[in-house]
Amino acid sequence: MKKTWIFLSISILLLTACESGPRVQMAPGFEQTTAPIDSQANVLGTPVPTLVPPTPTVPPLVLDNTLYTDPSRTLSFYPPLGWDLITETEGYVKFTRSDGTAWFEGAVESTGYTLTTQDYLVYVDSLLDSLYGNTKDYQLIERKELEDRIIVSSSFMKGEQQWYAMDFFLQRDRAVYALSFQAHESVWNEYKDRFSQIINRVQTQTGYLKDDLLYIFRKSHKAPGGGFQIFVPLGWSLTLDQEAYPDGVVEVISSPDGEANIEITALDAARRLANTDIGQVSIAILKERISRNLKIVGEDVLLDGRIRIDWRVDNTGEAGSTFFWVNGKLMYILTYRYTNDHAGLYRGLLFNIGDSLNFTDPAAAEAQ
């Protein structure tokens, strides 16, 4: 896989002038937008501190009579009248009130195919955790799981200011639409009942959905020990296993349907490599975690020093690629796995995610 990659970080569910909090990236190729760069700082990410003065008089929220359609042509709606369009790109748009006390954004991404009800709920839960997991004083106000949408209302703090959010999730075939409203407490009561009127008139056109919108909204994920980072889909879930190995930790980042995952294992290099080499140790662990019937079908040594092996397991219908290397005191094993039934969907996506890998440890960067 390539080491170099291009990404643009834009913000969804955040005020754009903020600098703290996790960064969220669009996948490579989604750089074009009519908005200034500083307005794209954090898309689909955790709310961060923003100071907004109280508004003494709240004008009513009136919808524009002109239907707006995003550049991907997959989403159309009537935006609030007089609000400014500050970000516009395929799959993501954002409108904000001129004083910054409220904003609305719409986003769409592909999940490859229509998720089952259970997998869709996993996706929504993972997305909400990515967006609000590190938010200060987050409180769930209400969650409604209706036949055609999921509505989640919540509150949180940005700096010393109280904010509220209302998030709508709509699954239409292989597309998921995330539409979010955030408002300062000074305008929330006036606006909250009007937000649903925008959603009630939303028009979706999944026929225009492009393949390159597959799990396009991503966030930075730092590996255990901080040796590298990759950008993973917001709607994928993270599980942490600290019991498997006494000298390390395993992280598994899984697709909503469980048909693909990214597994990061970080172990004590001195302990593991005292009397053997990294290849023998890593392959033994790989077979232990995946299958004893795992067959190696390709191998290579990359320019950055990582060793790569491609593998498959015929009896379970799984395949993938694994990379292993030593960085300081840690030995890393990084695996991208997918099932044969969904190889056409996930193989290219996992390669794309793999291309986002960036060494964050100075010693690792110098070794390149």
C-alpha positions as CSV (number, residue, x, y, z in Angstrom):
1,M,0.0,0.0,0.0
2,K,1.1,3.6,-0.5
3,K,2.5,5.5,2.4
4,T,1.5,8.8,1.2
5,W,-2.1,9.9,1.0
6,I,-4.1,13.0,0.5
7,F,-6.9,13.9,2.8
8,L,-8.9,17.0,3.7
9,S,-10.3,17.5,7.1
10,I,-13.7,19.0,7.2
11,S,-16.2,19.3,10.1
12,I,-19.6,17.8,10.6
13,L,-21.5,18.4,13.8
14,L,-18.9,21.0,15.0
15,L,-18.4,24.8,14.8
16,T,-15.7,25.3,12.3
17,A,-13.6,27.9,14.1
18,C,-12.7,25.5,16.9
19,E,-9.2,23.9,17.1
20,S,-9.4,21.4,20.0
21,G,-11.0,17.9,19.8
22,P,-10.6,15.0,17.4
23,R,-10.0,15.6,13.8
24,V,-12.3,14.0,11.2
25,Q,-11.3,13.6,7.6
26,M,-13.0,13.1,4.3
27,A,-11.3,10.3,2.3
28,P,-8.8,11.4,-0.4
29,G,-10.4,13.0,-3.4
30,F,-12.9,15.2,-1.7
31,E,-10.9,18.4,-1.5
32,Q,-13.1,20.6,-3.7
33,T,-15.4,23.1,-1.9
34,T,-16.5,26.6,-2.3
35,A,-16.0,27.3,1.4
36,P,-12.8,28.8,2.8
37,I,-10.3,26.3,4.3
38,D,-10.7,27.6,7.8
39,S,-14.4,26.8,7.7
40,Q,-13.7,23.1,7.0
41,A,-11.7,22.4,10.2
42,N,-13.7,19.6,11.7
43,V,-16.4,17.7,9.8
44,L,-18.5,15.0,11.5
45,G,-16.6,15.4,14.7
46,T,-16.9,16.1,18.4
47,P,-18.3,19.5,19.4
48,V,-15.5,21.8,20.7
49,P,-15.5,25.1,22.6
50,T,-17.0,28.1,21.0
51,L,-18.0,31.3,22.7
52,V,-21.3,32.6,21.5
53,P,-22.9,35.7,23.1
54,P,-26.6,35.3,24.1
55,T,-29.1,36.6,21.5
56,P,-31.7,38.9,23.1
57,T,-34.3,38.6,20.3
58,V,-34.7,35.4,18.4
59,P,-36.2,35.8,14.9
60,P,-38.5,32.9,13.8
61,L,-37.0,30.1,11.8
62,V,-38.5,30.4,8.3
63,L,-37.7,28.0,5.5
64,D,-36.6,29.2,2.1
65,N,-39.0,28.6,-0.8
66,T,-36.2,27.5,-3.1
67,L,-35.2,23.8,-3.0
68,Y,-31.5,23.3,-2.4
69,T,-29.7,20.3,-3.9
70,D,-26.1,19.3,-2.9
71,P,-23.4,18.8,-5.5
72,S,-23.8,15.0,-5.4
73,R,-27.5,15.4,-6.3
74,T,-28.3,12.8,-3.7
75,L,-29.9,15.2,-1.1
76,S,-32.4,18.1,-1.5
77,F,-34.1,20.2,1.2
78,Y,-35.4,23.7,1.9
79,P,-32.8,25.5,4.1
80,P,-33.5,28.1,6.7
81,L,-34.2,31.5,5.0
82,G,-31.2,33.9,5.3
83,W,-28.7,31.3,6.6
84,D,-25.3,31.2,5.0
85,L,-24.0,28.3,3.0
86,I,-20.5,28.0,4.3
87,T,-19.4,24.5,3.2
88,E,-20.4,22.7,0.0
89,T,-18.9,19.5,-1.4
90,E,-20.2,16.2,-2.7
91,G,-21.9,14.4,0.2
92,Y,-21.7,17.3,2.7
93,V,-23.2,20.8,3.1
94,K,-23.5,23.2,6.0
95,F,-25.7,26.2,6.6
96,T,-25.2,28.5,9.5
97,R,-27.0,31.5,11.1
98,S,-25.0,34.7,10.6
99,D,-24.2,35.1,14.3
100,G,-23.1,31.5,14.7
101,T,-25.7,30.6,17.3
102,A,-27.2,27.8,15.2
103,W,-26.3,25.7,12.1
104,F,-27.6,22.9,10.0
105,E,-25.7,20.3,8.0
106,G,-26.5,17.4,5.7
107,A,-24.3,14.5,4.8
108,V,-24.6,11.3,2.9
109,E,-22.4,8.3,2.6
110,S,-22.7,4.8,1.1
111,T,-22.6,1.6,3.2
112,G,-22.2,-0.5,0.0
113,Y,-25.6,-2.2,0.3
114,T,-28.7,-1.9,2.5
115,L,-27.8,-2.8,6.1
116,T,-30.1,-5.0,8.1
117,T,-32.0,-3.3,10.9
118,Q,-29.5,-4.6,13.5
119,D,-26.4,-3.6,11.5
120,Y,-27.9,-0.1,10.8
121,L,-28.4,0.4,14.6
122,V,-24.7,-0.6,15.1
123,Y,-23.8,2.0,12.5
124,V,-25.8,4.8,14.1
125,D,-24.5,4.0,17.6
126,S,-20.9,4.0,16.3
127,L,-21.4,7.2,14.5
128,L,-22.9,8.9,17.6
129,D,-20.0,7.6,19.7
130,S,-17.5,9.1,17.2
131,L,-19.3,12.4,17.2
132,Y,-20.0,12.9,20.9
133,G,-17.9,10.4,22.8
134,N,-15.5,12.9,24.1
135,T,-17.9,15.8,24.4
136,K,-18.0,17.6,27.7
137,D,-21.1,17.0,29.8
138,Y,-23.0,15.2,27.0
139,Q,-26.5,14.3,27.9
140,L,-29.0,12.2,25.9
141,I,-32.3,14.0,26.0
142,E,-34.4,11.7,23.8
143,R,-34.0,9.0,21.2
144,K,-36.7,7.9,18.8
145,E,-36.4,4.9,16.5
146,L,-39.2,5.5,14.0
147,E,-40.0,3.5,10.8
148,D,-38.3,5.9,8.5
149,R,-35.8,7.7,10.7
150,I,-33.9,7.8,13.9
151,I,-34.0,11.0,15.9
152,V,-31.5,11.8,18.7
153,S,-31.7,14.9,20.8
154,S,-28.9,15.8,23.2
155,S,-27.1,18.6,25.1
156,F,-23.5,19.3,25.8
157,M,-21.1,22.1,26.7
158,K,-18.8,24.0,24.4
159,G,-16.5,26.0,26.6
160,E,-18.8,27.5,29.2
161,Q,-21.8,27.6,26.9
162,Q,-24.8,25.2,26.8
163,W,-25.6,23.8,23.4
164,Y,-28.2,21.4,22.0
165,A,-28.3,19.0,19.1
166,M,-30.9,17.2,17.1
167,D,-29.6,14.5,14.8
168,F,-31.6,12.7,12.2
169,F,-30.5,9.4,10.5
170,L,-32.3,8.1,7.4
171,Q,-31.3,4.9,5.6
172,R,-32.4,4.8,2.0
173,D,-31.2,1.6,0.2
174,R,-27.3,1.7,0.4
175,A,-27.2,5.3,1.5
176,V,-27.3,6.8,5.0
177,Y,-28.2,10.4,5.4
178,A,-27.1,12.2,8.6
179,L,-28.8,15.6,9.1
180,S,-27.8,17.6,12.2
181,F,-28.9,20.8,13.9
182,Q,-27.0,22.4,16.6
183,A,-28.1,25.5,18.5
184,H,-27.0,27.6,21.4
185,E,-29.3,27.6,24.4
186,S,-30.4,31.2,23.6
187,V,-32.1,30.1,20.4
188,W,-32.8,26.4,21.0
189,N,-36.3,26.6,22.3
190,E,-37.4,28.8,19.4
191,Y,-35.9,26.6,16.7
192,K,-36.1,23.0,18.0
193,D,-39.7,22.3,16.8
194,R,-39.0,23.8,13.4
195,F,-36.0,21.5,12.6
196,S,-38.3,18.5,11.9
197,Q,-40.1,20.5,9.2
198,I,-36.9,20.5,7.2
199,I,-36.5,16.8,7.5
200,N,-40.2,16.1,6.6
201,R,-39.5,17.8,3.3
202,V,-36.1,16.2,2.5
203,Q,-35.8,14.6,-0.9
204,T,-33.3,11.8,-1.4
205,Q,-32.0,10.5,-4.7
206,T,-29.9,7.4,-4.1
207,G,-29.6,6.8,-7.9
208,Y,-26.9,9.4,-8.0
209,L,-24.9,7.9,-5.1
210,K,-21.3,7.3,-6.2
211,D,-19.2,4.3,-5.2
212,D,-16.5,6.7,-3.9
213,L,-18.8,7.8,-1.2
214,L,-18.4,4.4,0.5
215,Y,-17.8,5.1,4.2
216,I,-16.3,8.5,3.2
217,F,-16.6,10.2,6.6
218,R,-13.6,9.3,8.8
219,K,-11.7,10.2,11.9
220,S,-8.1,10.0,12.9
221,H,-7.3,6.9,15.1
222,K,-4.0,6.7,17.0
223,A,-2.6,3.2,17.5
224,P,-1.8,2.0,21.0
225,G,1.6,3.4,22.0
226,G,1.2,6.3,19.5
227,G,3.4,4.7,16.9
228,F,1.1,5.6,13.9
229,Q,-2.3,6.8,13.0
230,I,-4.9,5.8,10.4
231,F,-8.2,7.4,9.3
232,V,-11.1,5.0,10.0
233,P,-14.8,5.3,9.2
234,L,-17.0,7.1,11.8
235,G,-19.7,4.4,11.5
236,W,-17.3,1.5,12.4
237,S,-17.1,0.3,16.0
238,L,-14.1,-0.1,18.2
239,T,-13.5,-2.9,20.7
240,L,-10.5,-3.0,23.0
241,D,-9.0,-6.3,24.3
242,Q,-6.5,-5.9,27.1
243,E,-6.8,-9.5,28.3
244,A,-5.5,-11.4,25.3
245,Y,-1.8,-10.7,25.9
246,P,-0.2,-9.7,29.2
247,D,2.4,-7.6,27.4
248,G,0.1,-5.7,25.1
249,V,-3.3,-4.7,23.7
250,V,-5.5,-5.5,20.7
251,E,-7.9,-3.1,19.0
252,V,-10.5,-4.2,16.5
253,I,-12.3,-1.7,14.3
254,S,-15.2,-3.4,12.6
255,S,-17.7,-2.6,9.9
256,P,-21.4,-2.5,11.0
257,D,-22.0,-5.9,9.3
258,G,-18.9,-7.5,10.8
259,E,-17.7,-8.5,7.3
260,A,-14.5,-6.4,7.5
261,N,-12.3,-5.2,10.2
262,I,-8.9,-3.6,11.0
263,E,-7.0,-5.2,13.9
264,I,-4.1,-3.5,15.6
265,T,-1.9,-5.5,18.0
266,A,0.8,-3.8,20.0
267,L,3.2,-6.0,22.1
268,D,6.4,-5.7,24.0
269,A,9.1,-6.1,21.4
270,A,11.9,-7.0,23.8
271,R,9.9,-9.8,25.3
272,R,8.5,-11.2,22.1
273,L,11.7,-11.0,20.0
274,A,14.2,-12.2,22.6
275,N,14.9,-15.6,20.9
276,T,13.2,-15.3,17.5
277,D,12.4,-13.0,14.6
278,I,9.4,-10.8,14.1
279,G,8.1,-12.8,11.1
280,Q,7.8,-16.1,13.1
281,V,6.2,-14.3,16.1
282,S,3.7,-12.3,14.0
283,I,2.6,-15.2,11.8
284,A,2.1,-17.4,14.9
285,I,-0.1,-14.7,16.5
286,L,-2.0,-14.2,13.2
287,K,-2.8,-17.8,13.0
288,E,-3.8,-17.8,16.6
289,R,-6.2,-15.0,16.2
290,I,-7.7,-15.9,12.8
291,S,-7.2,-19.5,11.9
292,R,-4.6,-22.3,12.0
293,N,-5.6,-23.0,8.4
294,L,-4.4,-19.6,7.3
295,K,-2.4,-19.8,4.1
296,I,0.2,-17.1,3.1
297,V,-0.2,-16.3,-0.6
298,G,2.2,-13.3,-0.9
299,E,4.9,-11.5,1.0
300,D,7.0,-8.3,0.6
301,V,9.3,-6.0,2.5
302,L,8.3,-2.4,2.1
303,L,10.6,0.6,1.8
304,D,9.6,1.8,5.3
305,G,10.8,-1.5,6.8
306,R,7.4,-3.1,7.4
307,I,6.9,-6.7,6.3
308,R,3.6,-7.4,4.5
309,I,2.0,-10.8,4.0
310,D,-1.2,-11.5,2.0
311,W,-3.3,-14.5,3.3
312,R,-6.5,-16.4,2.9
313,V,-8.5,-19.0,4.9
314,D,-10.3,-21.3,2.5
315,N,-12.6,-23.0,4.9
316,T,-13.9,-19.8,6.4
317,G,-13.9,-17.7,3.3
318,E,-11.7,-14.9,4.7
319,A,-8.8,-13.1,3.2
320,G,-6.6,-10.1,4.0
321,S,-3.2,-8.4,4.4
322,T,-1.1,-8.1,7.5
323,F,1.8,-5.8,8.2
324,F,4.3,-6.1,11.1
325,W,7.2,-4.1,12.3
326,V,9.1,-2.8,15.4
327,N,8.8,0.8,16.5
328,G,10.9,1.6,19.6
329,K,9.8,-0.7,22.4
330,L,6.7,-2.0,20.6
331,M,6.0,-4.6,18.0
332,Y,3.0,-3.8,15.8
333,I,0.8,-6.3,13.9
334,L,-1.7,-4.5,11.6
335,T,-4.3,-6.6,9.8
336,Y,-6.9,-5.7,7.2
337,R,-9.5,-8.5,7.0
338,Y,-12.6,-9.1,4.8
339,T,-14.8,-12.0,3.9
340,N,-14.9,-13.4,0.3
341,D,-18.6,-12.7,0.1
342,H,-17.9,-8.9,0.4
343,A,-14.4,-8.8,-1.1
344,G,-15.6,-6.5,-3.9
345,L,-17.0,-4.1,-1.4
346,Y,-14.3,-4.0,1.3
347,R,-11.0,-4.9,-0.3
348,G,-10.5,-1.6,-2.0
349,L,-11.9,0.3,0.9
350,L,-9.4,-1.3,3.3
351,F,-6.5,-0.6,0.9
352,N,-7.7,3.1,0.9
353,I,-7.7,3.2,4.7
354,G,-4.3,1.5,4.7
355,D,-2.9,4.3,2.5
356,S,-3.8,6.8,5.2
357,L,-1.3,5.3,7.6
358,N,1.1,7.9,9.0
359,F,3.9,7.3,11.4
360,T,3.5,9.7,14.3
361,D,6.5,8.6,16.4
362,P,9.5,10.8,15.5
363,A,11.8,7.8,15.5
364,A,9.6,6.0,13.0
365,A,9.4,9.0,10.8
366,E,13.2,9.3,10.8
367,A,13.6,5.7,9.9
368,Q,11.8,6.2,6.6
